Amino acid sequence: MYTGLLTQNATVWPPQSPDGHEVPAAPPVAALCRWEDHVERAVDSTGREFVSRAVVYFPDEQDVDSFVLLGTSTLADPIDAGAVRIRSIGRSQSPGGSIVVWKAVCG
């Protein structure tokens, strides 16, 4: 997956410290991505099994527990926007190491 193929727009709500709200998330930011609807069993960063809803490739590392939505949104609450949580993140690079993309499994 090359960074030149990351041509879709996404909205990301990075995690923040719990503040008494059900879904603590920072204000949304725009990001380039390649979104794939993808349903399968997966394992999150803590080793728990879940069913993924999407795999999203980013040019920059994203935080586990961020929320992501294909398209743009200015809503403060990612759940109201229909976003999904990033459950695991992995780094992938070209054989020479000159191209790096980040694969987020969401569910």
C-alpha positions in Angstrom: 0.0 0.0 0.0 1.8 3.2 -1.2 1.1 6.6 0.3 0.1 7.8 -3.1 -3.0 5.6 -2.8 -4.1 7.3 0.4 -6.5 9.6 -1.4 -9.6 9.3 0.8 -10.6 11.8 3.5 -11.2 10.7 7.1 -12.0 12.4 10.3 -10.1 11.2 13.4 -11.0 11.9 17.0 -7.8 11.3 19.1 -8.3 9.9 22.6 -8.0 12.1 25.6 -8.1 11.5 29.4 -11.4 10.4 30.8 -13.4 13.4 32.0 -16.7 11.8 33.1 -18.1 11.5 29.6 -19.0 8.1 28.1 -16.7 8.6 25.1 -13.6 10.8 25.9 -12.3 12.1 22.6 -10.4 15.2 21.5 -11.7 17.5 18.8 -11.8 16.0 15.3 -9.0 16.4 12.8 -8.8 15.6 9.1 -6.6 12.9 7.8 -5.8 11.2 4.5 -6.4 7.5 4.3 -7.3 4.4 2.4 -10.5 2.9 3.9 -11.5 -0.7 3.4 -14.7 -2.1 4.8 -13.5 -5.3 6.4 -15.4 -7.7 8.7 -13.5 -10.5 10.3 -12.3 -11.6 13.7 -9.3 -9.7 15.0 -7.3 -9.1 18.2 -7.0 -5.7 19.8 -3.9 -4.2 21.3 -4.7 -5.9 24.7 -5.1 -9.3 23.2 -9.0 -9.4 23.3 -10.8 -10.8 20.3 -13.3 -8.6 18.4 -15.0 -8.3 15.1 -13.4 -5.7 12.8 -15.6 -3.3 10.7 -12.8 -1.6 8.8 -9.1 -1.5 8.0 -7.8 2.0 7.4 -4.3 2.9 6.1 -2.8 6.3 7.2 0.4 8.1 6.2 0.9 8.9 9.9 0.7 6.8 13.1 -2.7 7.1 14.8 -3.5 6.3 18.5 -5.3 3.2 19.6 -8.7 4.2 21.0 -9.0 7.0 18.5 -12.3 7.1 16.6 -12.3 7.3 12.8 -14.9 8.1 10.2 -14.7 7.9 6.4 -15.5 11.4 5.2 -15.5 14.7 7.1 -17.3 15.6 10.3 -17.2 18.5 12.7 -19.3 16.8 15.4 -17.7 16.8 18.8 -19.0 13.3 19.7 -17.6 10.5 17.4 -20.4 8.1 18.3 -23.0 10.7 17.1 -21.0 10.9 13.8 -21.0 7.1 13.4 -17.2 6.7 13.8 -15.5 3.4 14.8 -12.8 2.9 17.3 -9.2 2.1 16.3 -8.5 -1.2 18.2 -5.0 -1.9 16.9 -2.3 -0.2 14.8 0.6 -1.6 12.9 3.4 -0.2 10.8 4.2 -1.4 7.3 7.0 -0.3 5.1 8.4 -0.9 1.7 11.3 -3.3 1.3 13.8 -0.4 1.2 12.1 1.4 4.1 11.4 4.6 2.2 7.6 4.3 2.3 5.8 3.8 5.6 2.0 3.4 6.1 0.1 2.7 9.3 -2.7 0.1 9.3 -5.5 0.6 11.8 -7.9 -2.2 12.5 -11.2 -0.7 13.6 -14.3 -2.1 15.3 
